[in-house]
Amino acid sequence: MTDNLTVRPSVPGSLAPRASSLRALAPDLSRGFMLLLIAIVHASVFRSAWSGSGFSASDPVDLAVSGLTTLLADDRGFALFAVLFGYGVAQLYHRGTADGQEWPVLRVLLRRRGLWLVVIGLAHTVLLFFGDMLAVYGLIVLAFAGALRWAGRRLLAHAFAWLAGGTLVYAFGLPMIYQLLIGWNSVAPGEATVLSDLQYRLGWPLMMPLAFANAVFPFLIGVWAARRRVLDEPERNRKLLRAVAGYGVTISVLAGLPYALLSVGMWQASPMTYTGVYWVNLMSSYAGGFGYAAVFALIAIRIGQRRGPVVGALVATGQRSMTCYLLQSVAWMVLSAPYLLGLQNSMSNIAAAGMGVGVWLVTVLMADAMARRGIRGPAETFYRRMTYGRTRA
């Protein structure tokens, strides 16, 4: 009897987790690298947040590290994260349609995935981290699931409209939201307690509309790229990848340089000029994120079927990107919070960057160990189980 039972669809074969041997190399390599960028940026952010100070210009090495972090990683990791997320969602959709799944079934499953991303992201915010992006991406899936069926021109038109409007909203809205958050929690950074830190994290939903507006463009570009199988078949898209890698990284560096100089105090500007320069940097960061993805796709072509221990560990990390992302947050909480170890309260910029690399390496080693034992990432396992459920009879 099923009268009083909730019947949930079983996982269609095309939507089930894919065997490692069937996965394309480039997306997983890019995700592994993406987590390194995120770790370095978050280490810098936490150093500034918990110490109550910005970039240090007292030491040339620290100044260089701060500038390079801003120029090469800040916002670029976010753009890479978003484009790879859009690519992955589109891959899921295309596998489903290739397997004969009807759109209503796929739409339900995609929206369920989006809803559970929101749930996981909000829990991540409450328990660990101000700045979660999982909930934001979940909201994008809920709002833009239909974009997976849009014609190519419509998809790109919407994407570039969000590039223009979304980046403006984010760049000019960010200072106002931060002012609200400062008033929301007046406790000095170095004196934060468990409760004051929780209170500050609960202010993150104020930032989520801005983060949403900023993430739609790379998400939609990821959907477009997945249609062309740019990362799945890098050999066939070699010319495009070379152009994106070369122009993307170059534009990102050149257009981001003024903001990097502002960030480290080598250039002073009015608040309006500062915001305008940040807006230019924000748009250029997409070029950098896309460029990084293209670079790793080209690297995947060179690697081919040769999978040494380093490549294997990076791939394992990319396959467990959600688990590793959440593990980083656990590390920042334990290492950085003043009411726990508080190590970053007096760290230099270069030491914080080193800590970021160290945290990333630990997650890489953990992911590699799980892969060698045939263990999926626990966050990914939970996410799939809650998304698809089990058929009940």
Secondary structure as a PSIPRED ss2 file (coil, helix, strand):
# PSIPRED VFORMAT (PSIPRED V4.0)

   1 M C   1.000  0.000  0.000
   2 T C   1.000  0.000  0.000
   3 D C   1.000  0.000  0.000
   4 N C   1.000  0.000  0.000
   5 L C   1.000  0.000  0.000
   6 T C   1.000  0.000  0.000
   7 V C   1.000  0.000  0.000
   8 R C   1.000  0.000  0.000
   9 P C   1.000  0.000  0.000
  10 S C   1.000  0.000  0.000
  11 V C   1.000  0.000  0.000
  12 P C   1.000  0.000  0.000
  13 G H   0.000  1.000  0.000
  14 S H   0.000  1.000  0.000
  15 L H   0.000  1.000  0.000
  16 A C   1.000  0.000  0.000
  17 P C   1.000  0.000  0.000
  18 R C   1.000  0.000  0.000
  19 A C   1.000  0.000  0.000
  20 S H   0.000  1.000  0.000
  21 S H   0.000  1.000  0.000
  22 L H   0.000  1.000  0.000
  23 R C   1.000  0.000  0.000
  24 A C   1.000  0.000  0.000
  25 L H   0.000  1.000  0.000
  26 A H   0.000  1.000  0.000
  27 P H   0.000  1.000  0.000
  28 D H   0.000  1.000  0.000
  29 L H   0.000  1.000  0.000
  30 S H   0.000  1.000  0.000
  31 R H   0.000  1.000  0.000
  32 G H   0.000  1.000  0.000
  33 F H   0.000  1.000  0.000
  34 M H   0.000  1.000  0.000
  35 L H   0.000  1.000  0.000
  36 L H   0.000  1.000  0.000
  37 L H   0.000  1.000  0.000
  38 I H   0.000  1.000  0.000
  39 A H   0.000  1.000  0.000
  40 I H   0.000  1.000  0.000
  41 V H   0.000  1.000  0.000
  42 H H   0.000  1.000  0.000
  43 A H   0.000  1.000  0.000
  44 S H   0.000  1.000  0.000
  45 V H   0.000  1.000  0.000
  46 F H   0.000  1.000  0.000
  47 R H   0.000  1.000  0.000
  48 S H   0.000  1.000  0.000
  49 A H   0.000  1.000  0.000
  50 W H   0.000  1.000  0.000
  51 S H   0.000  1.000  0.000
  52 G C   1.000  0.000  0.000
  53 S C   1.000  0.000  0.000
  54 G C   1.000  0.000  0.000
  55 F C   1.000  0.000  0.000
  56 S C   1.000  0.000  0.000
  57 A C   1.000  0.000  0.000
  58 S C   1.000  0.000  0.000
  59 D C   1.000  0.000  0.000
  60 P H   0.000  1.000  0.000
  61 V H   0.000  1.000  0.000
  62 D H   0.000  1.000  0.000
  63 L H   0.000  1.000  0.000
  64 A H   0.000  1.000  0.000
  65 V H   0.000  1.000  0.000
  66 S H   0.000  1.000  0.000
  67 G H   0.000  1.000  0.000
  68 L H   0.000  1.000  0.000
  69 T H   0.000  1.000  0.000
  70 T H   0.000  1.000  0.000
  71 L H   0.000  1.000  0.000
  72 L H   0.000  1.000  0.000
  73 A C   1.000  0.000  0.000
  74 D C   1.000  0.000  0.000
  75 D C   1.000  0.000  0.000
  76 R H   0.000  1.000  0.000
  77 G H   0.000  1.000  0.000
  78 F H   0.000  1.000  0.000
  79 A H   0.000  1.000  0.000
  80 L H   0.000  1.000  0.000
  81 F H   0.000  1.000  0.000
  82 A H   0.000  1.000  0.000
  83 V H   0.000  1.000  0.000
  84 L H   0.000  1.000  0.000
  85 F H   0.000  1.000  0.000
  86 G H   0.000  1.000  0.000
  87 Y H   0.000  1.000  0.000
  88 G H   0.000  1.000  0.000
  89 V H   0.000  1.000  0.000
  90 A H   0.000  1.000  0.000
  91 Q H   0.000  1.000  0.000
  92 L H   0.000  1.000  0.000
  93 Y H   0.000  1.000  0.000
  94 H H   0.000  1.000  0.000
  95 R H   0.000  1.000  0.000
  96 G H   0.000  1.000  0.000
  97 T H   0.000  1.000  0.000
  98 A H   0.000  1.000  0.000
  99 D C   1.000  0.000  0.000
 100 G C   1.000  0.000  0.000
 101 Q C   1.000  0.000  0.000
 102 E C   1.000  0.000  0.000
 103 W H   0.000  1.000  0.000
 104 P H   0.000  1.000  0.000
 105 V H   0.000  1.000  0.000
 106 L H   0.000  1.000  0.000
 107 R H   0.000  1.000  0.000
 108 V H   0.000  1.000  0.000
 109 L H   0.000  1.000  0.000
 110 L H   0.000  1.000  0.000
 111 R H   0.000  1.000  0.000
 112 R H   0.000  1.000  0.000
 113 R H   0.000  1.000  0.000
 114 G H   0.000  1.000  0.000
 115 L H   0.000  1.000  0.000
 116 W H   0.000  1.000  0.000
 117 L H   0.000  1.000  0.000
 118 V H   0.000  1.000  0.000
 119 V H   0.000  1.000  0.000
 120 I H   0.000  1.000  0.000
 121 G H   0.000  1.000  0.000
 122 L H   0.000  1.000  0.000
 123 A H   0.000  1.000  0.000
 124 H H   0.000  1.000  0.000
 125 T H   0.000  1.000  0.000
 126 V H   0.000  1.000  0.000
 127 L H   0.000  1.000  0.000
 128 L C   1.000  0.000  0.000
 129 F C   1.000  0.000  0.000
 130 F C   1.000  0.000  0.000
 131 G C   1.000  0.000  0.000
 132 D C   1.000  0.000  0.000
 133 M C   1.000  0.000  0.000
 134 L H   0.000  1.000  0.000
 135 A H   0.000  1.000  0.000
 136 V H   0.000  1.000  0.000
 137 Y H   0.000  1.000  0.000
 138 G H   0.000  1.000  0.000
 139 L H   0.000  1.000  0.000
 140 I H   0.000  1.000  0.000
 141 V H   0.000  1.000  0.000
 142 L H   0.000  1.000  0.000
 143 A H   0.000  1.000  0.000
 144 F H   0.000  1.000  0.000
 145 A H   0.000  1.000  0.000
 146 G H   0.000  1.000  0.000
 147 A H   0.000  1.000  0.000
 148 L H   0.000  1.000  0.000
 149 R H   0.000  1.000  0.000
 150 W C   1.000  0.000  0.000
 151 A C   1.000  0.000  0.000
 152 G H   0.000  1.000  0.000
 153 R H   0.000  1.000  0.000
 154 R H   0.000  1.000  0.000
 155 L H   0.000  1.000  0.000
 156 L H   0.000  1.000  0.000
 157 A H   0.000  1.000  0.000
 158 H H   0.000  1.000  0.000
 159 A H   0.000  1.000  0.000
 160 F H   0.000  1.000  0.000
 161 A H   0.000  1.000  0.000
 162 W H   0.000  1.000  0.000
 163 L H   0.000  1.000  0.000
 164 A H   0.000  1.000  0.000
 165 G H   0.000  1.000  0.000
 166 G H   0.000  1.000  0.000
 167 T H   0.000  1.000  0.000
 168 L H   0.000  1.000  0.000
 169 V H   0.000  1.000  0.000
 170 Y H   0.000  1.000  0.000
 171 A H   0.000  1.000  0.000
 172 F H   0.000  1.000  0.000
 173 G H   0.000  1.000  0.000
 174 L H   0.000  1.000  0.000
 175 P H   0.000  1.000  0.000
 176 M H   0.000  1.000  0.000
 177 I H   0.000  1.000  0.000
 178 Y H   0.000  1.000  0.000
 179 Q H   0.000  1.000  0.000
 180 L H   0.000  1.000  0.000
 181 L H   0.000  1.000  0.000
 182 I H   0.000  1.000  0.000
 183 G H   0.000  1.000  0.000
 184 W H   0.000  1.000  0.000
 185 N C   1.000  0.000  0.000
 186 S C   1.000  0.000  0.000
 187 V C   1.000  0.000  0.000
 188 A C   1.000  0.000  0.000
 189 P H   0.000  1.000  0.000
 190 G H   0.000  1.000  0.000
 191 E H   0.000  1.000  0.000
 192 A C   1.000  0.000  0.000
 193 T C   1.000  0.000  0.000
 194 V H   0.000  1.000  0.000
 195 L H   0.000  1.000  0.000
 196 S H   0.000  1.000  0.000
 197 D H   0.000  1.000  0.000
 198 L H   0.000  1.000  0.000
 199 Q H   0.000  1.000  0.000
 200 Y H   0.000  1.000  0.000
 201 R H   0.000  1.000  0.000
 202 L C   1.000  0.000  0.000
 203 G C   1.000  0.000  0.000
 204 W H   0.000  1.000  0.000
 205 P H   0.000  1.000  0.000
 206 L H   0.000  1.000  0.000
 207 M C   1.000  0.000  0.000
 208 M H   0.000  1.000  0.000
 209 P H   0.000  1.000  0.000
 210 L H   0.000  1.000  0.000
 211 A H   0.000  1.000  0.000
 212 F H   0.000  1.000  0.000
 213 A H   0.000  1.000  0.000
 214 N H   0.000  1.000  0.000
 215 A H   0.000  1.000  0.000
 216 V H   0.000  1.000  0.000
 217 F H   0.000  1.000  0.000
 218 P H   0.000  1.000  0.000
 219 F H   0.000  1.000  0.000
 220 L H   0.000  1.000  0.000
 221 I H   0.000  1.000  0.000
 222 G H   0.000  1.000  0.000
 223 V H   0.000  1.000  0.000
 224 W H   0.000  1.000  0.000
 225 A H   0.000  1.000  0.000
 226 A H   0.000  1.000  0.000
 227 R H   0.000  1.000  0.000
 228 R C   1.000  0.000  0.000
 229 R C   1.000  0.000  0.000
 230 V C   1.000  0.000  0.000
 231 L C   1.000  0.000  0.000
 232 D C   1.000  0.000  0.000
 233 E C   1.000  0.000  0.000
 234 P C   1.000  0.000  0.000
 235 E C   1.000  0.000  0.000
 236 R C   1.000  0.000  0.000
 237 N C   1.000  0.000  0.000
 238 R H   0.000  1.000  0.000
 239 K H   0.000  1.000  0.000
 240 L H   0.000  1.000  0.000
 241 L H   0.000  1.000  0.000
 242 R H   0.000  1.000  0.000
 243 A H   0.000  1.000  0.000
 244 V H   0.000  1.000  0.000
 245 A H   0.000  1.000  0.000
 246 G H   0.000  1.000  0.000
 247 Y H   0.000  1.000  0.000
 248 G H   0.000  1.000  0.000
 249 V H   0.000  1.000  0.000
 250 T H   0.000  1.000  0.000
 251 I H   0.000  1.000  0.000
 252 S H   0.000  1.000  0.000
 253 V H   0.000  1.000  0.000
 254 L H   0.000  1.000  0.000
 255 A H   0.000  1.000  0.000
 256 G H   0.000  1.000  0.000
 257 L H   0.000  1.000  0.000
 258 P H   0.000  1.000  0.000
 259 Y H   0.000  1.000  0.000
 260 A H   0.000  1.000  0.000
 261 L H   0.000  1.000  0.000
 262 L H   0.000  1.000  0.000
 263 S H   0.000  1.000  0.000
 264 V C   1.000  0.000  0.000
 265 G C   1.000  0.000  0.000
 266 M C   1.000  0.000  0.000
 267 W C   1.000  0.000  0.000
 268 Q C   1.000  0.000  0.000
 269 A C   1.000  0.000  0.000
 270 S C   1.000  0.000  0.000
 271 P H   0.000  1.000  0.000
 272 M H   0.000  1.000  0.000
 273 T H   0.000  1.000  0.000
 274 Y H   0.000  1.000  0.000
 275 T H   0.000  1.000  0.000
 276 G H   0.000  1.000  0.000
 277 V H   0.000  1.000  0.000
 278 Y H   0.000  1.000  0.000
 279 W H   0.000  1.000  0.000
 280 V H   0.000  1.000  0.000
 281 N H   0.000  1.000  0.000
 282 L H   0.000  1.000  0.000
 283 M H   0.000  1.000  0.000
 284 S H   0.000  1.000  0.000
 285 S H   0.000  1.000  0.000
 286 Y H   0.000  1.000  0.000
 287 A H   0.000  1.000  0.000
 288 G H   0.000  1.000  0.000
 289 G H   0.000  1.000  0.000
 290 F H   0.000  1.000  0.000
 291 G H   0.000  1.000  0.000
 292 Y H   0.000  1.000  0.000
 293 A H   0.000  1.000  0.000
 294 A H   0.000  1.000  0.000
 295 V H   0.000  1.000  0.000
 296 F H   0.000  1.000  0.000
 297 A H   0.000  1.000  0.000
 298 L H   0.000  1.000  0.000
 299 I H   0.000  1.000  0.000
 300 A H   0.000  1.000  0.000
 301 I H   0.000  1.000  0.000
 302 R H   0.000  1.000  0.000
 303 I H   0.000  1.000  0.000
 304 G C   1.000  0.000  0.000
 305 Q C   1.000  0.000  0.000
 306 R C   1.000  0.000  0.000
 307 R C   1.000  0.000  0.000
 308 G C   1.000  0.000  0.000
 309 P H   0.000  1.000  0.000
 310 V H   0.000  1.000  0.000
 311 V H   0.000  1.000  0.000
 312 G H   0.000  1.000  0.000
 313 A H   0.000  1.000  0.000
 314 L H   0.000  1.000  0.000
 315 V H   0.000  1.000  0.000
 316 A H   0.000  1.000  0.000
 317 T H   0.000  1.000  0.000
 318 G H   0.000  1.000  0.000
 319 Q H   0.000  1.000  0.000
 320 R C   1.000  0.000  0.000
 321 S H   0.000  1.000  0.000
 322 M H   0.000  1.000  0.000
 323 T H   0.000  1.000  0.000
 324 C H   0.000  1.000  0.000
 325 Y H   0.000  1.000  0.000
 326 L H   0.000  1.000  0.000
 327 L H   0.000  1.000  0.000
 328 Q H   0.000  1.000  0.000
 329 S H   0.000  1.000  0.000
 330 V H   0.000  1.000  0.000
 331 A H   0.000  1.000  0.000
 332 W H   0.000  1.000  0.000
 333 M H   0.000  1.000  0.000
 334 V H   0.000  1.000  0.000
 335 L H   0.000  1.000  0.000
 336 S H   0.000  1.000  0.000
 337 A C   1.000  0.000  0.000
 338 P C   1.000  0.000  0.000
 339 Y C   1.000  0.000  0.000
 340 L C   1.000  0.000  0.000
 341 L C   1.000  0.000  0.000
 342 G C   1.000  0.000  0.000
 343 L H   0.000  1.000  0.000
 344 Q H   0.000  1.000  0.000
 345 N H   0.000  1.000  0.000
 346 S H   0.000  1.000  0.000
 347 M C   1.000  0.000  0.000
 348 S C   1.000  0.000  0.000
 349 N H   0.000  1.000  0.000
 350 I H   0.000  1.000  0.000
 351 A H   0.000  1.000  0.000
 352 A H   0.000  1.000  0.000
 353 A H   0.000  1.000  0.000
 354 G H   0.000  1.000  0.000
 355 M H   0.000  1.000  0.000
 356 G H   0.000  1.000  0.000
 357 V H   0.000  1.000  0.000
 358 G H   0.000  1.000  0.000
 359 V H   0.000  1.000  0.000
 360 W H   0.000  1.000  0.000
 361 L H   0.000  1.000  0.000
 362 V H   0.000  1.000  0.000
 363 T H   0.000  1.000  0.000
 364 V H   0.000  1.000  0.000
 365 L H   0.000  1.000  0.000
 366 M H   0.000  1.000  0.000
 367 A H   0.000  1.000  0.000
 368 D H   0.000  1.000  0.000
 369 A H   0.000  1.000  0.000
 370 M H   0.000  1.000  0.000
 371 A H   0.000  1.000  0.000
 372 R H   0.000  1.000  0.000
 373 R C   1.000  0.000  0.000
 374 G C   1.000  0.000  0.000
 375 I C   1.000  0.000  0.000
 376 R C   1.000  0.000  0.000
 377 G C   1.000  0.000  0.000
 378 P H   0.000  1.000  0.000
 379 A H   0.000  1.000  0.000
 380 E H   0.000  1.000  0.000
 381 T H   0.000  1.000  0.000
 382 F H   0.000  1.000  0.000
 383 Y H   0.000  1.000  0.000
 384 R H   0.000  1.000  0.000
 385 R H   0.000  1.000  0.000
 386 M H   0.000  1.000  0.000
 387 T H   0.000  1.000  0.000
 388 Y H   0.000  1.000  0.000
 389 G C   1.000  0.000  0.000
 390 R C   1.000  0.000  0.000
 391 T C   1.000  0.000  0.000
 392 R C   1.000  0.000  0.000
 393 A C   1.000  0.000  0.000
